[in-house]
Every structure is written in structure tokens, then in C-alpha cells.
């Protein structure tokens, strides 16, 4: 069930959701989700079958006429006590009400009981000590997972459900493809026989004015797509040894035209933008102990988010106006927050020598001590 309502100002509403913190100073009687004296929860859980650990954060929700910031800093006011909640996941085939297998590799498990732990988050308006529930069970990338939260003291139950989404599919055009031997991944290049050419595998962004594209296909039930081009490098240290590092080239979030999947999508950029972005990000990295740097490989990452997550982010994004009559969105029965799904796709490729040479000599990246394709630190460029 999805709930979209409007908020009015009166009291302070305390609850914690990672991407949405709401403060109110009044509310009307028809706002039943914030009814005084009724137990509620704040939930933030994004299931991702590509991750090794699934984490769900659950906090108390209540109204207070006191200082909201002080209340938020009190761990006892925002966290449930040890053993107070039982949190479970069940999986169903879409359209069915009969539980099916929940865990990849386990042929009997039809329910996952999450374990609780306390983690330390970054400082903010809420206490940094947060109680979360997690599981290392590997989830399926299909079907519907249903979340059930039960307060063992009060007997109160809260629930939600979401349809899982698969990983992004490759598009039959470089660079977001993985087709060995024509388009091998990092470290999988053929070293015998005919030498690979740029067209058959390596990535080459040495032509600064060329428009480059990262292409992929949308997936069913996913709406949001975040594309990241990750540049991996290796630092050779003055004192000896090496350290790996990376910087990211992030692209604006893309939205698919529909939820049917299989639709061609892409982001594009001028090759020169790659170098200027890398230069900006490298300036944030310490370099005092670095003798030189070697370009290593490129990683293409595409993160997809469900339509539920898209709606939650869109409705709950901060307002730039003074208008207070604003909707909010939740799909938590008996609470607020979000229970949704996401996925992550990764493909790696090595770089052509001309591309590595250009990184060593480009005005944006040259100051950071990158070696050319022959492994020589370049101080004077043609």
C-alpha cells in the first residue's frame, strides 16, 4: 500500500529516514499517520540482490512539543531496545500469496529473520548510534519480498512489500558490453596471437573533441539509473610499495520512459570532460608520499532503482519555497519511510596506450604525476 498525504505545521515530528527528515509545527486531525499516542515506525530499507549484506534501519516515530533536535540526539528516544523488534522477510512470486524460497542457494528457507546490530553513522540531527537489522542471505533478483516488523512487547505489526529488480543488461555497443574475446574485461585481454585493436576491446578517449557514450538497456520495474565511470589508478610510493585508488565521473540521474524494460538508454560526454573531471577529483587526493601514478583500468557502474524509490525521492525532496502545504510519501503500513529495491551492474575495460599517454599529458591530469603508456612519468609533453 502506498500513502501520499499533505502536511500542515504544528508540532515536531521525530523519526529517521536516511533521505528525508521532516519537522512540523502543527497537524490536523485527519493526519492519522501522526496521530498522538499511536505507535509508528520510520523505516529505510533498499534491498539489492547484488550486495552481500541487506540492511534495514527502523526507528521510533512520535510527536513532541519539546525541542526536536534534542530529542533526535537521544538514542533511547529514536532507537528501539535490544530484542524489542522481530524483523522478517518473505518472498512471493508476483501475484501469489504463498511464500516461496527466499535465499539463493538454500532450497528450504522461506523466511529470513534479520539480526540486529548497532552501527555508528555520520554526525547530524540524530544520534550517531543507530540500531539496524541485517542479513547476509543472498536475495533473488525477481519476485516480491515482503517485510514484517513486529514489536514483541506491544504486539504491534508493521509491513511493506516491493518487487525486486534485476541488473541492467548490456547494450551491443561499446563500452557497456562484455563479450569475450571481442570486448574483454580488465585483465582478460589476449596476450598471444594477433594484438587487440582499439575497436576490438580497449577504451580510447584520446580524441578530446569526440563524443563518447555509455549505453545500456533498461530493466523491468526500474525507473532510476545512475551511471558512474570509475577511473582506477595505482600510486607508487616514495617509501616503496604501491596503493590502489580511484575517482568517479558521475552523470545526471536518468529515468526510463516506461517500466517495461529493454529500452535503449545512454549518457554522453565530450572526451575532454573526462580529463577535467579526473583532475578535479584527483586534487582532493593526498599526494605528498606519491612518487608517480599509473593509469590502471576503467569501471562502468550502473545503479538502478525501482519506481517506488523514484516516487519516494521525488515527493520527499527538499522544497525551495516557503510553501508548507507539501505531500509526503510512504509505502510502510502503519509507519513512514520506504521499502524498495535497487540493483548494481559493473563492467570493466582496459585503456588503449594513446589514452594512457593523454592522461599523462593533459593539462588537467598532468600535475598529478601520471605515467605514460611506457611507464614513464611525463613532465614535458609535446
C-alpha positions in Angstrom: 0.0 0.0 0.0 1.3 3.4 -0.9 0.3 6.5 1.1 0.6 10.1 -0.2 -0.7 12.8 2.1 -0.3 16.5 2.9 1.4 18.1 5.9 0.5 21.1 7.9 2.6 22.9 10.6 2.1 22.5 14.4 4.4 20.1 16.4 7.8 18.5 15.9 7.6 15.1 14.2 10.5 12.9 15.2 11.6 9.9 13.1 14.5 9.0 11.0 14.7 8.2 7.3 18.0 8.5 5.6 16.9 10.7 2.7 14.0 12.6 4.3 13.9 14.3 7.7 10.6 16.1 8.4 10.0 18.8 11.0 6.5 20.1 11.7 4.9 22.6 14.0 1.2 21.7 13.6 -1.0 18.9 12.3 -4.7 18.3 11.6 -6.8 15.5 13.0 -7.1 13.9 9.6 -3.3 13.2 9.6 -3.8 9.7 11.0 -0.2 8.6 10.3 1.0 11.1 13.0 -1.9 10.5 15.5 -0.8 11.2 19.0 -0.4 8.1 21.3 -0.3 5.6 18.4 2.8 3.7 17.8 4.5 4.2 14.5 7.9 3.3 12.9 10.2 5.0 10.5 11.8 2.6 8.0 14.5 2.9 5.4 15.3 -0.3 3.5 16.6 -0.7 0.0 17.1 -4.4 -1.0 19.8 -5.0 -3.5 20.4 -8.6 -4.7 24.0 -7.6 -5.9 25.0 -6.7 -2.3 26.4 -9.2 0.2 24.6 -7.6 3.2 21.0 -6.3 3.3 20.4 -3.6 5.9 17.1 -2.1 7.2 17.0 0.8 9.6 14.0 1.1 11.9 13.4 4.0 14.3 10.6 5.2 16.6 8.2 7.8 15.4 6.3 10.1 17.7 5.1 13.7 18.2 6.8 16.0 20.7 6.1 19.6 21.7 9.7 19.9 23.0 13.0 20.5 21.2 13.1 18.2 18.2 16.9 18.4 17.8 17.5 17.5 21.5 15.1 14.6 21.2 16.8 13.4 18.0 20.1 13.3 19.7 18.8 11.0 22.4 19.5 7.4 21.2 16.9 6.0 23.6 14.1 8.2 22.1 14.8 7.2 18.4 16.0 3.6 18.8 14.1 0.5 19.8 15.7 -1.5 22.6 17.6 -4.8 22.1 15.3 -7.6 21.2 12.3 -5.4 21.1 11.6 -5.9 17.4 11.4 -9.1 15.2 12.1 -8.3 11.6 11.5 -10.8 8.8 11.5 -11.1 5.0 9.4 -13.5 2.9 9.4 -13.9 -0.8 6.4 -14.4 -3.1 6.1 -15.0 -6.8 4.3 -11.9 -8.2 0.6 -12.4 -7.9 0.8 -15.2 -5.4 0.2 -15.2 -1.6 2.1 -18.4 -1.0 5.6 -17.9 0.3 8.4 -19.3 -1.8 12.2 -19.6 -1.4 13.9 -16.5 -0.1 17.6 -17.3 -0.2 19.7 -18.2 -3.3 21.5 -21.4 -2.6 19.1 -22.6 0.1 16.4 -25.0 -1.1 14.3 -24.9 2.0 14.3 -21.4 3.5 11.1 -19.5 3.0 11.6 -16.8 5.7 14.6 -14.7 6.7 14.9 -13.5 10.2 17.1 -10.4 10.3 19.6 -9.9 13.1 20.0 -6.6 14.8 23.2 -4.6 15.5 24.2 -1.0 16.3 26.2 1.0 13.8 27.7 4.4 14.1 26.6 6.9 11.4 27.9 10.3 10.5 27.1 13.2 12.8 23.8 15.1 12.1 20.5 16.0 13.7 20.1 12.5 15.0 22.2 10.4 17.4 25.0 8.7 15.6 24.3 5.3 17.2 21.6 3.6 15.1 20.1 0.2 15.5 19.7 -1.7 12.2 18.5 -5.1 11.1 20.5 -7.0 8.6 21.0 -10.4 6.8 23.8 -11.9 4.7 21.3 -14.2 2.9 21.7 -13.8 -0.9 18.4 -12.5 -2.3 16.8 -13.3 -5.6 16.6 -10.6 -8.3 12.9 -11.5 -9.0 9.7 -11.9 -7.1 8.2 -9.8 -4.3 9.8 -9.5 -0.9 7.5 -8.7 2.0 8.8 -7.0 5.2 7.1 -7.7 8.5 8.1 -5.8 11.7 6.7 -6.9 15.0 7.1 -5.2 18.3 7.4 -8.1 20.7 6.4 -6.0 23.7 3.3 -4.3 22.3 2.3 -6.9 19.6 2.0 -4.1 17.1 2.9 -5.1 13.5 4.1 -3.0 10.5 4.6 -4.2 7.0 5.5 -3.4 3.4 6.4 -5.1 0.1 8.3 -4.4 -3.0 9.1 -6.1 -6.3 12.7 -6.9 -6.9 14.6 -5.6 -10.0 17.3 -7.3 -12.0 20.6 -5.9 -13.1 21.0 -3.6 -16.1 21.5 -5.5 -19.3 24.5 -4.7 -21.6 23.9 -2.9 -24.9 25.5 -4.2 -28.1 27.8 -1.2 -28.4 31.0 -0.3 -26.6 31.7 0.4 -23.8 29.0 -1.1 -21.7 29.3 -4.6 -23.1 31.0 -7.8 -22.0 31.7 -10.1 -24.9 34.9 -12.1 -24.7 37.1 -12.1 -26.7 35.9 -9.2 -28.9 35.3 -6.9 -25.9 37.2 -8.4 -22.9 37.1 -7.0 -19.4 40.0 -5.7 -17.4 42.8 -8.3 -17.1 41.2 -10.6 -19.7 43.0 -9.4 -22.8 44.6 -11.9 -25.2 48.4 -11.7 -25.0 49.2 -14.2 -27.7 48.4 -14.2 -31.4 47.1 -11.0 -33.0 47.3 -7.9 -30.8 43.9 -6.4 -29.9 43.0 -3.2 -31.6 41.0 -0.2 -30.1 37.9 -1.4 -32.0 38.1 -4.9 -30.5 38.4 -4.1 -26.9 40.4 -1.3 -25.4 38.8 2.1 -24.4 40.3 5.1 -26.1 39.3 8.7 -25.1 42.4 10.3 -26.6 40.4 12.3 -29.1 39.4 15.2 -26.9 36.6 16.6 -29.1 34.9 13.2 -29.7 31.5 12.5 -28.1 31.6 9.3 -26.0 28.6 7.3 -24.9 27.8 4.8 -22.3 24.9 2.7 -23.5 22.7 0.1 -21.7 19.2 -1.4 -21.7 16.5 -0.6 -19.1 15.1 -3.3 -16.9 11.5 -4.1 -16.0 10.1 -2.2 -13.0 13.1 0.1 -12.7 12.8 3.8 -13.2 16.0 5.4 -11.9 19.5 4.9 -13.4 22.7 6.3 -12.0 25.8 5.9 -14.2 29.3 6.2 -12.8 32.6 6.0 -14.8 35.2 5.0 -12.3 38.9 5.6 -13.2 41.3 3.2 -11.3 44.9 4.1 -10.8 47.9 2.9 -8.8 50.2 5.1 -6.7 53.9 4.2 -6.5 55.1 5.5 -3.1 58.3 7.3 -2.3 59.0 5.0 0.6 58.3 1.9 -1.5 55.2 -0.1 -2.3 52.0 0.8 -4.1 48.5 1.9 -3.2 45.4 1.5 -5.4 43.0 4.3 -5.8 40.1 5.5 -7.9 38.0 8.6 -8.7 34.5 8.8 -10.1 32.9 10.6 -13.0 29.2 10.9 -12.1 26.5 11.5 -14.6 23.0 13.0 -14.0 20.3 10.5 -13.0 18.5 9.0 -15.9 14.8 7.9 -16.0 13.4 5.3 -18.3 10.4 6.3 -20.4 8.5 3.3 -19.1 8.8 0.2 -16.8 8.6 -2.5 -19.4 12.4 -2.8 -19.8 14.6 -3.4 -22.8 14.6 0.2 -23.8 18.0 1.6 -25.1 19.4 4.3 -22.8 22.7 6.2 -22.7 24.7 9.1 -21.3 27.1 11.0 -23.4 30.1 13.3 -22.8 32.9 15.0 -24.6 36.2 13.1 -24.0 37.8 16.3 -22.7 35.3 16.3 -19.8 36.7 13.0 -18.6 40.1 14.6 -18.1 38.8 17.8 -16.4 36.6 15.7 -14.1 39.5 13.4 -13.1 41.7 16.5 -12.5 39.1 18.0 -10.2 38.7 14.7 -8.2 42.5 14.0 -8.1 43.1 17.4 -6.5 41.2 16.0 -3.4 43.6 13.1 -3.0 46.8 13.3 -0.9 50.0 13.2 -3.0 52.8 14.1 -0.6 54.1 10.5 -0.4 53.4 9.6 -4.1 56.4 9.1 -6.5 54.2 8.6 -9.6 50.9 7.3 -10.7 49.9 4.6 -13.2 46.5 4.6 -15.1 45.1 1.1 -14.4 41.6 0.5 -15.9 38.0 1.9 -16.2 35.0 0.6 -14.4 31.4 1.3 -15.7 28.8 1.1 -12.9 25.1 1.4 -13.4 22.8 1.5 -10.4 19.1 1.1 -11.0 16.3 2.0 -8.6 12.6 0.9 -8.6 9.7 3.1 -9.3 8.8 3.1 -5.6 12.2 4.6 -4.8 11.8 7.1 -7.6 8.4 8.3 -6.2 9.8 8.5 -2.6 12.7 10.6 -3.6 10.7 12.8 -5.9 7.9 13.5 -3.4 10.2 13.9 -0.4 12.9 16.1 -2.0 13.5 19.4 -0.1 11.4 22.3 -1.1 13.0 25.6 -2.3 9.9 27.6 -1.5 8.2 28.7 1.7 5.1 26.7 0.9 4.2 24.3 3.8 1.4 22.5 2.1 3.5 19.7 0.9 2.8 16.0 0.2 4.8 13.1 1.6 5.1 9.6 0.5 5.5 6.2 2.3 4.8 2.6 1.5 5.1 1.4 5.1 1.8 0.1 6.5 1.5 1.7 10.0 4.6 3.9 9.6 6.6 6.2 7.4 9.6 5.7 5.1 10.5 3.5 2.2 11.0 -0.2 1.5 12.2 -0.6 -2.1 14.7 -2.3 -4.4 17.8 -1.5 -6.3 20.4 -3.2 -8.4 24.0 -2.7 -9.5 25.8 -3.7 -12.7 29.5 -3.4 -13.3 31.7 -3.9 -16.4 35.5 -3.2 -16.6 37.7 -2.4 -19.6 41.4 -1.7 -20.0 42.7 1.5 -21.7 44.5 1.9 -25.0 48.1 3.3 -24.9 47.2 6.6 -26.6 44.6 7.1 -23.9 47.1 6.5 -21.2 49.6 8.9 -22.8 46.9 11.6 -23.0 46.2 11.2 -19.3 49.9 11.7 -18.6 50.0 14.9 -20.7 46.6 16.5 -20.4 46.7 19.9 -18.6 44.1 18.7 -16.1 45.7 15.4 -15.2 49.5 16.0 -15.8 50.1 17.8 -12.5 49.2 14.6 -10.6 52.2 12.6 -11.8 50.7 10.1 -14.2 53.0 7.9 -16.2 52.6 7.4 -20.0 51.9 4.1 -21.7 55.6 3.2 -21.4 55.5 3.6 -17.6 57.5 6.9 -17.6 56.3 9.9 -15.5 55.8 12.7 -18.0 56.8 16.2 -17.0 57.3 17.7 -20.5 54.6 17.0 -23.0 54.6 17.6 -26.8 
